Amino acid sequence: MQGESEVAVLRYGHRPGRDDRMTTHVGLTARALGADRVIFPDNAGQSEETVADITGRFGGPFEVELTAELDATIREWSGAVVHLTMYGERIQDVVEDVRAAHREGPLLVVVGGEKVPFEVYEHADWNVGVTNQPHSEVAGLAVFLDRLFEGRELDREWPGADRRVLPQARGKRVVDVDGEESDP
């Protein structure tokens, strides 16, 4: 989030046709809940385009990248690495340590997409589970980011937006930054 050390989310693995929607939602969740960028596998170009389009319309800053070097990205990361997995330590037991590491430097959050190799578990500074029950990686990322930022991400401003959502009790209302009605 702006004014803090970087938080990047790495989507580990992508099966085209099967994971398109989930990979896109990892990127959208990362953006909406305070991460600074998302790194997708190089075969997730459709997800990259969608998240970049949303960032262009609803504001940023937020970066979207593709890489063929998922393992190298993890190995060469200059800060702490958190791997989200239902097999990890309970988030409530490690979140203070993760926040302390984030205050000191950048944080890479690894979100699996298919079977994650054991090396990812070994390289991570923390293997973190938001629950030790089967769940969606998108849900795990959302809970993790909210715990990391302690809710501050919910009040974030979005510079450069072409449109914005006006909160209301019922219905949908999206307006251009000028205040005119717009399509989402």
C-alpha positions in Angstrom: 0.0 0.0 0.0 1.1 3.5 -0.6 3.6 4.8 2.0 4.6 1.3 3.2 7.0 -1.3 2.0 5.9 -3.1 -1.1 3.6 -6.1 -1.0 3.6 -8.2 -4.2 1.4 -11.3 -4.8 2.8 -14.1 -6.9 0.3 -16.5 -8.4 2.2 -19.8 -8.5 0.9 -21.8 -11.4 -1.9 -21.3 -13.9 -3.8 -23.9 -16.0 -5.3 -22.0 -19.0 -8.9 -22.7 -19.5 -9.3 -24.1 -16.0 -7.8 -21.4 -13.8 -8.5 -18.2 -15.9 -11.2 -16.9 -13.6 -9.4 -17.8 -10.3 -6.1 -16.3 -11.5 -7.9 -13.1 -12.5 -9.6 -13.0 -9.1 -6.3 -13.4 -7.3 -5.1 -10.3 -9.1 -8.3 -8.3 -8.5 -8.3 -9.2 -4.8 -4.6 -8.3 -4.5 -5.3 -4.9 -6.1 -8.5 -4.2 -4.1 -7.1 -5.2 -0.7 -3.8 -3.3 -0.7 -1.1 -5.1 -2.6 1.1 -3.0 -4.9 1.5 -5.5 -7.7 0.6 -9.0 -8.8 3.0 -11.4 -10.7 1.3 -14.0 -12.9 2.8 -17.0 -14.7 3.6 -16.1 -18.3 0.7 -18.2 -19.6 -1.9 -16.0 -17.8 -2.0 -13.2 -20.3 -5.8 -13.0 -20.3 -5.8 -12.4 -16.5 -3.0 -9.8 -16.9 -5.1 -7.9 -19.5 -8.3 -8.0 -17.3 -6.5 -6.8 -14.1 -4.7 -4.0 -16.1 -8.0 -2.9 -17.6 -9.7 -2.7 -14.2 -6.8 -0.8 -12.8 -7.1 1.7 -15.8 -10.8 2.2 -15.2 -11.0 2.1 -11.4 -7.6 3.6 -10.5 -4.2 2.6 -9.1 -1.4 2.5 -8.7 -1.2 -1.2 -9.2 1.2 -3.2 -11.5 0.5 -6.5 -13.3 3.4 -8.6 -14.5 4.0 -11.9 -16.3 7.0 -14.1 -15.6 8.3 -17.5 -16.7 10.5 -17.5 -13.6 8.2 -18.2 -10.7 10.8 -20.1 -8.7 13.5 -17.5 -9.4 11.2 -14.7 -8.3 10.7 -16.5 -4.9 14.4 -17.4 -4.5 15.7 -13.9 -5.5 13.1 -11.9 -3.5 14.8 -9.2 -1.4 12.4 -9.3 1.5 10.2 -11.8 3.4 8.2 -14.5 1.7 4.8 -15.7 2.9 3.3 -18.8 1.3 -0.5 -19.1 1.8 -1.5 -22.7 2.3 -4.1 -24.5 4.4 -1.2 -26.6 5.8 0.6 -23.6 7.3 0.8 -22.0 10.7 -2.4 -20.2 11.8 -2.4 -16.6 10.7 -3.4 -15.4 14.2 -0.2 -17.0 15.5 2.2 -15.3 13.0 0.6 -12.1 11.8 2.6 -9.9 14.2 5.9 -11.3 13.0 4.8 -10.9 9.4 3.8 -7.3 10.0 7.1 -6.6 11.6 9.0 -8.0 8.6 6.8 -5.9 6.3 7.7 -2.7 8.2 11.3 -3.6 7.5 11.1 -4.4 3.8 9.1 -5.8 0.9 6.8 -8.8 1.3 6.1 -11.4 -1.3 2.8 -13.4 -0.9 2.8 -16.7 -2.8 -0.7 -18.0 -3.7 -0.8 -21.5 -5.2 -2.7 -22.3 -8.3 -1.9 -26.0 -8.8 0.3 -28.4 -6.8 3.0 -26.2 -5.2 6.5 -27.9 -5.0 8.0 -28.6 -1.6 10.7 -26.0 -2.4 8.2 -23.2 -2.1 7.4 -24.4 1.4 11.1 -24.6 2.3 11.9 -21.2 0.9 9.1 -19.3 2.5 9.8 -17.4 5.7 6.2 -18.4 6.7 3.8 -20.9 5.5 0.5 -19.4 6.6 -3.0 -20.9 6.8 -6.0 -18.6 7.3 -7.8 -21.8 8.1 -6.6 -25.4 8.0 -9.7 -26.4 6.1 -10.0 -26.6 2.3 -10.9 -23.1 0.9 -10.3 -20.9 -2.0 -6.9 -19.2 -2.6 -8.8 -16.0 -3.2 -10.5 -16.2 0.2 -7.1 -16.9 1.8 -5.5 -14.0 0.1 -8.3 -11.6 1.1 -8.2 -12.7 4.8 -4.4 -12.5 4.8 -4.2 -8.9 3.3 -6.9 -7.7 5.6 -5.1 -9.0 8.7 -1.8 -7.6 7.3 -3.1 -4.1 6.8 -5.5 -4.2 9.8 -8.4 -2.9 7.7 -6.6 0.2 6.4 -6.8 -1.0 2.8 -10.6 -0.6 3.0 -10.3 3.2 3.1 -7.7 3.5 0.3 -8.0 6.2 -2.3 -7.7 5.3 -6.0 -5.9 8.0 -8.1 -6.2 8.0 -11.8 -9.7 6.4 -11.9 -12.0 7.0 -14.8 -15.0 5.8 -12.7 -15.9 5.0 -9.2 -18.6 3.0 -7.4 -21.0 4.9 -5.2 -21.9 2.8 -2.2 -25.6 2.4 -1.6 -27.9 0.0 0.2 -29.5 -1.4 -2.9 -28.7 -1.5 -6.6 -25.5 -0.6 -8.4 -24.2 2.9 -9.2 -21.0 3.6 -11.0 -20.2 7.2 -12.1 -17.5 8.8 -14.1 -15.1 10.8 -12.0 -17.1 13.8 -13.3 -20.2 12.4 -11.6 -22.0 11.2 -14.7 -23.5 7.7 -14.7 -21.2 5.1 -16.3 -21.2 1.4 -17.1 -19.1 -0.8 -14.8 
